């Protein structure tokens, strides 16, 4: 057992060392990330130590430990490539039993920046509520126990989902990690603003509940021991110890299954041809006939199946809802923030051919005239509108309801429709004029050397869209500042809808000849990823 543990710890160190030897850039990135992480952890440690003696120190330390454990739980799902040892199937050919392997991998998991970062934060959480000899002794046990629970939780989650993490769906989860970070940042910002105005008192009930939930219960035990409640402290430590034992058992069971069960790649896949045709038929019956319906179906399937396209859409849907709704809930938002949803989703029209990558040659073979190019662009725009129109209307109505400004709903919805139409027009033009490739592997959304094209396409198109919407914006301002204009703001809804539809059709018409004339250049640009 000791030999296995020592070998896997040395293996982890070798993986870190060999990874740094690959390039100077990787060494620089590792050093920079390590310095930033450790500085942040040290600052948090100092801040937590400054809470010693504060009446609500427990209200910060206990939930902080729970959030830290949550981060360890989701880390393998969204960053499966961050640690090469998270995939235990690489060890299936070795004569190892699950019990010794669990202990050895647990020891190896304690090597790295992440465990050191966690150790510093847990130390700060425990010391911020520790008082007296009993409190400090319990703090030592609590930090060790909480750290082991966090690491075992990450390993158990990784082992239970290893088949998922090595599949296409697992890559989808990794691509969506940016969305989770964006949503989490908004939630943290919202919570920080609430706490800034109300103080730490509202966290007290949350801390009371989490103090009985492992591994936060370990920090809760430190506070209980400091207060002289030794029975409560012992019970909370036992809860964390039981959680650790349960996680190790689940981890060992997952390892045993992975070591003995056949891999799905060695099994014959069932014949799913009939189901695929049936699914295609059901979707096809809901779409128009001819080339338009075919292009729409292909574009919608890209949204559902392609990881990069799905990531872009989900991120736009989430941020387009979060920004106006969160600002409205905080009481600092404007009704016009609802246009943010249309803007975020309209960006999906840009670089339409980049998502095809080198397969664009099959699309190019079907375009022999500007008429064919127009049908192609129209089908892609209609596929975008299938999702964007109801979603933009939903976000607008929801923002209006939260702000209680129902009388402003027609003008804001009209502005959103005009902006969406303008972005469809500029998106079709920039797709033909400034196409760029989207790499299929990794997190980058632009191929090397094409960053300038991406900036011109997206930001140039956004500025052009705002300029194209200036007539509707001017009409909105005029009606809101003129005497008696409030009674006519409802006109902005049909005006914005008609203007958006007209400008979108005009943009598609202008972009079609340019697309048909630049097919070789477009194919070359989108095939570099």
ZAMARGU-4260 file (C-alpha; in steps of 0.2 Angstrom, whole numbers, plus 5000, padded with zeros to 4 digits):
<rodrens>
0) 5000/5000/5000 | 5014/5012/5005 | 5023/5008/4989 | 5008/5011/4978 | 5005/5028/4986
5) 5023/5033/4984 | 5023/5028/4966 | 5007/5038/4962 | 5013/5053/4971 | 5029/5053/4961
10) 5018/5050/4945 | 5008/5066/4949 | 5024/5076/4952 | 5031/5069/4935 | 5016/5074/4926
15) 5017/5092/4933 | 5036/5093/4929 | 5034/5085/4911 | 5019/5096/4907 | 5030/5112/4911
20) 5044/5106/4900 | 5033/5106/4885 | 5035/5125/4881 | 5041/5141/4889 | 5023/5148/4887
25) 5016/5134/4897 | 5028/5137/4911 | 5025/5155/4911 | 5006/5152/4912 | 5008/5140/4926
30) 5019/5152/4936 | 5007/5166/4933 | 4992/5156/4938 | 5001/5149/4953 | 5006/5166/4959
35) 4989/5174/4957 | 4980/5159/4965 | 4992/5159/4980 | 4991/5178/4982 | 4972/5177/4982
40) 4972/5163/4994 | 4984/5173/5006 | 4973/5189/5005 | 4957/5178/5009 | 4967/5171/5023
45) 4971/5188/5030 | 4953/5194/5028 | 4946/5179/5037 | 4959/5181/5051 | 4953/5199/5052
50) 4935/5192/5056 | 4941/5184/5072 | 4930/5191/5086 | 4917/5197/5074 | 4899/5193/5079
55) 4896/5186/5062 | 4912/5177/5058 | 4904/5160/5058 | 4891/5167/5045 | 4906/5169/5033
60) 4917/5154/5037 | 4904/5140/5036 | 4896/5145/5020 | 4913/5149/5013 | 4918/5131/5016
65) 4902/5125/5008 | 4905/5135/4992 | 4923/5129/4992 | 4917/5111/4992 | 4904/5115/4979
70) 4919/5121/4968 | 4928/5104/4970 | 4912/5095/4966 | 4909/5103/4949 | 4928/5105/4944
75) 4929/5088/4936 | 4913/5091/4926 | 4918/5108/4918 | 4937/5106/4918 | 4941/5087/4915
80) 4957/5091/4906 | 4964/5101/4921 | 4971/5085/4930 | 4977/5070/4920 | 4975/5059/4935
85) 4956/5062/4935 | 4953/5048/4923 | 4956/5031/4932 | 4953/5021/4916 | 4971/5024/4912
90) 4976/5013/4926 | 4965/4998/4921 | 4979/4987/4914 | 4989/4988/4931 | 4986/4975/4944
95) 4978/4987/4957 | 4964/4984/4968 | 4951/4998/4972 | 4955/4999/4990 | 4974/5003/4989
100) 4971/5013/4973 | 4959/5024/4982 | 4971/5028/4996 | 4985/5031/4984 | 4975/5042/4972
105) 4969/5052/4987 | 4987/5056/4993 | 4992/5060/4975 | 4977/5072/4974 | 4984/5082/4988
110) 4998/5088/4977 | 4996/5104/4967 | 4990/5122/4968 | 4972/5118/4970 | 4974/5108/4987
115) 4986/5121/4993 | 4974/5135/4989 | 4960/5125/4998 | 4971/5122/5013 | 4974/5141/5015
120) 4956/5145/5014 | 4951/5131/5025 | 4964/5137/5038 | 4957/5154/5037 | 4939/5148/5039
125) 4943/5137/5054 | 4954/5150/5063 | 4942/5164/5061 | 4930/5155/5073 | 4943/5146/5084
130) 4945/5152/5102 | 4953/5143/5117 | 4963/5127/5117 | 4948/5116/5112 | 4944/5127/5097
135) 4962/5126/5091 | 4963/5108/5093 | 4947/5105/5084 | 4952/5117/5070 | 4967/5106/5066
140) 4956/5091/5064 | 4943/5101/5055 | 4955/5108/5042 | 4962/5091/5038 | 4945/5083/5037
145) 4937/5096/5026 | 4952/5095/5014 | 4950/5077/5013 | 4931/5078/5010 | 4934/5091/4996
150) 4947/5080/4987 | 4937/5064/4989 | 4921/5073/4983 | 4930/5078/4967 | 4937/5061/4964
155) 4921/5052/4967 | 4912/5064/4955 | 4926/5061/4942 | 4925/5042/4944 | 4906/5042/4943
160) 4906/5052/4927 | 4922/5047/4918 | 4912/5039/4904 | 4903/5056/4902 | 4919/5066/4903
165) 4928/5057/4889 | 4913/5058/4877 | 4906/5072/4866 | 4894/5077/4880 | 4908/5079/4892
170) 4917/5091/4880 | 4901/5100/4879 | 4901/5103/4898 | 4919/5109/4897 | 4915/5121/4883
175) 4900/5128/4894 | 4912/5131/4909 | 4913/5149/4904 | 4894/5151/4905 | 4895/5144/4923
180) 4908/5156/4927 | 4898/5171/4920 | 4882/5166/4929 | 4891/5163/4945 | 4900/5180/4944
185) 4883/5188/4942 | 4876/5179/4957 | 4891/5183/4967 | 4889/5202/4962 | 4871/5202/4966
190) 4874/5193/4983 | 4888/5205/4987 | 4878/5220/4984 | 4864/5213/4995 | 4876/5210/5009
195) 4884/5227/5007 | 4868/5235/5011 | 4861/5223/5024 | 4877/5217/5033 | 4882/5199/5037
200) 4866/5196/5047 | 4856/5188/5033 | 4869/5174/5032 | 4866/5168/5050 | 4852/5156/5046
205) 4861/5149/5031 | 4876/5146/5042 | 4866/5137/5055 | 4859/5125/5042 | 4876/5122/5033
210) 4885/5119/5050 | 4877/5102/5049 | 4881/5099/5031 | 4899/5091/5027 | 4912/5097/5025
215) 4905/5114/5032 | 4901/5105/5047 | 4919/5103/5051 | 4921/5122/5053 | 4905/5122/5062
220) 4912/5110/5075 | 4927/5123/5078 | 4914/5136/5082 | 4904/5124/5093 | 4920/5119/5102
225) 4925/5137/5105 | 4908/5140/5113 | 4910/5125/5124 | 4897/5114/5115 | 4908/5099/5114
230) 4894/5087/5110 | 4889/5098/5095 | 4907/5099/5090 | 4909/5080/5091 | 4893/5077/5081
235) 4898/5089/5067 | 4915/5081/5066 | 4907/5064/5065 | 4896/5070/5051 | 4911/5075/5041
240) 4920/5059/5045 | 4905/5049/5039 | 4904/5059/5023 | 4922/5056/5020 | 4919/5037/5022
245) 4904/5037/5011 | 4913/5046/4997 | 4928/5034/4998 | 4916/5020/4997 | 4907/5027/4982
250) 4924/5031/4974 | 4930/5013/4977 | 4914/5006/4970 | 4915/5017/4954 | 4933/5012/4952
255) 4929/4993/4954 | 4916/4995/4940 | 4928/5005/4929 | 4941/4991/4931 | 4929/4977/4927
260) 4915/4983/4916 | 4918/4983/4897 | 4921/5000/4889 | 4906/5006/4878 | 4918/5008/4863
265) 4920/4989/4862 | 4901/4985/4861 | 4892/4985/4845 | 4881/5001/4843 | 4863/4998/4840
270) 4855/5002/4823 | 4849/5020/4825 | 4846/5024/4807 | 4827/5023/4808 | 4826/5034/4823
275) 4837/5047/4815 | 4826/5048/4800 | 4811/5049/4810 | 4818/5063/4820 | 4823/5072/4804
280) 4806/5070/4797 | 4797/5077/4813 | 4808/5093/4812 | 4806/5094/4793 | 4787/5094/4794
285) 4788/5110/4805 | 4799/5119/4793 | 4796/5127/4776 | 4799/5117/4761 | 4813/5118/4748
290) 4831/5125/4752 | 4825/5137/4766 | 4818/5122/4776 | 4834/5112/4773 | 4845/5126/4778
295) 4835/5130/4794 | 4835/5112/4799 | 4854/5111/4797 | 4857/5127/4807 | 4845/5121/4821
300) 4854/5105/4822 | 4871/5114/4823 | 4864/5123/4838 | 4859/5107/4847 | 4874/5096/4842
305) 4890/5106/4839 | 4899/5110/4855 | 4905/5127/4850 | 4889/5133/4843 | 4879/5126/4857
310) 4891/5135/4869 | 4889/5152/4860 | 4870/5150/4860 | 4868/5145/4878 | 4880/5159/4884
315) 4870/5172/4874 | 4854/5166/4880 | 4860/5166/4898 | 4868/5183/4898 | 4854/5191/4888
320) 4843/5186/4902 | 4854/5189/4917 | 4859/5207/4913 | 4842/5215/4912 | 4833/5204/4925
325) 4847/5206/4938 | 4848/5225/4936 | 4829/5226/4937 | 4829/5215/4953 | 4842/5226/4961
330) 4832/5242/4956 | 4846/5249/4946 | 4841/5244/4929 | 4832/5253/4914 | 4818/5246/4904
335) 4830/5248/4889 | 4841/5235/4896 | 4829/5222/4889 | 4836/5226/4871 | 4852/5217/4878
340) 4844/5200/4874 | 4841/5205/4856 | 4859/5211/4854 | 4867/5196/4862 | 4857/5184/4851
345) 4859/5194/4835 | 4878/5192/4837 | 4874/5173/4832 | 4871/5179/4814 | 4889/5185/4813
350) 4902/5173/4805 | 4888/5161/4799 | 4900/5151/4788 | 4913/5149/4801 | 4903/5136/4811
355) 4904/5125/4795 | 4923/5125/4795 | 4930/5115/4780 | 4913/5107/4777 | 4908/5123/4769
360) 4913/5116/4753 | 4897/5106/4752 | 4887/5122/4755 | 4897/5131/4742 | 4894/5118/4729
365) 4875/5121/4730 | 4877/5140/4727 | 4878/5145/4709 | 4870/5162/4709 | 4865/5176/4720
370) 4848/5169/4721 | 4855/5153/4729 | 4866/5163/4741 | 4850/5173/4746 | 4841/5157/4750
375) 4855/5151/4760 | 4857/5167/4770 | 4838/5168/4772 | 4837/5150/4779 | 4850/5154/4792
380) 4842/5170/4797 | 4825/5162/4799 | 4833/5148/4810 | 4840/5161/4821 | 4823/5170/4822
385) 4814/5154/4828 | 4824/5155/4844 | 4827/5174/4845 | 4810/5182/4843 | 4801/5173/4857
390) 4816/5174/4868 | 4818/5193/4866 | 4800/5195/4868 | 4800/5185/4884 | 4815/5195/4892
395) 4807/5211/4887 | 4790/5206/4896 | 4799/5200/4911 | 4810/5215/4913 | 4795/5226/4911
400) 4785/5216/4924 | 4800/5218/4936 | 4801/5236/4934 | 4782/5239/4933 | 4783/5249/4917
405) 4770/5241/4907 | 4766/5257/4897 | 4784/5256/4890 | 4783/5239/4884 | 4778/5243/4866
410) 4792/5255/4863 | 4805/5243/4870 | 4799/5228/4861 | 4799/5239/4845 | 4817/5244/4848
415) 4822/5226/4851 | 4814/5221/4835 | 4823/5235/4825 | 4840/5231/4833 | 4837/5212/4829
420) 4834/5216/4811 | 4849/5227/4810 | 4860/5214/4817 | 4853/5201/4805 | 4857/5213/4790
425) 4875/5217/4796 | 4878/5199/4801 | 4874/5193/4784 | 4886/5206/4776 | 4900/5202/4788
430) 4898/5184/4786 | 4902/5186/4768 | 4915/5200/4770 | 4925/5195/4786 | 4923/5176/4788
435) 4935/5167/4801 | 4937/5149/4806 | 4931/5142/4823 | 4943/5128/4830 | 4934/5113/4834
440) 4946/5108/4848 | 4950/5118/4864 | 4942/5134/4871 | 4947/5146/4857 | 4934/5153/4846
445) 4945/5160/4833 | 4959/5152/4823 | 4977/5159/4825 | 4980/5174/4815 | 4961/5178/4812
450) 4958/5188/4828 | 4958/5204/4818 | 4944/5198/4807 | 4934/5192/4822 | 4935/5210/4830
455) 4930/5218/4814 | 4916/5207/4811 | 4908/5207/4828 | 4912/5225/4834 | 4911/5233/4817
460) 4894/5225/4814 | 4888/5230/4831 | 4892/5248/4828 | 4884/5247/4811 | 4868/5240/4818
465) 4867/5254/4831 | 4869/5266/4817 | 4856/5257/4806 | 4844/5258/4821 | 4846/5277/4823
470) 4829/5281/4815 | 4819/5271/4827 | 4830/5277/4841 | 4827/5295/4836 | 4808/5292/4835
475) 4809/5285/4852 | 4818/5300/4860 | 4807/5312/4851 | 4791/5304/4857 | 4797/5303/4875
480) 4803/5322/4876 | 4789/5330/4865 | 4773/5336/4873 | 4759/5323/4872 | 4771/5310/4864
485) 4768/5297/4877 | 4751/5294/4870 | 4759/5288/4854 | 4774/5277/4860 | 4763/5262/4855
490) 4767/5266/4837 | 4785/5261/4840 | 4780/5243/4841 | 4774/5241/4823 | 4786/5254/4817
495) 4801/5244/4825 | 4794/5227/4818 | 4792/5234/4801 | 4809/5243/4801 | 4818/5228/4807
500) 4810/5216/4794 | 4814/5228/4780 | 4832/5232/4785 | 4835/5213/4788 | 4828/5209/4770
505) 4838/5223/4763 | 4854/5217/4771 | 4851/5199/4765 | 4848/5205/4747 | 4864/5215/4748
510) 4875/5201/4755 | 4869/5188/4743 | 4879/5194/4728 | 4894/5196/4739 | 4893/5179/4746
515) 4891/5171/4729 | 4906/5180/4722 | 4918/5176/4737 | 4914/5157/4739 | 4933/5152/4737
520) 4939/5166/4749 | 4926/5161/4762 | 4930/5142/4761 | 4949/5146/4763 | 4945/5158/4778
525) 4934/5145/4787 | 4945/5130/4784 | 4960/5136/4795 | 4954/5129/4812
</rodrens>
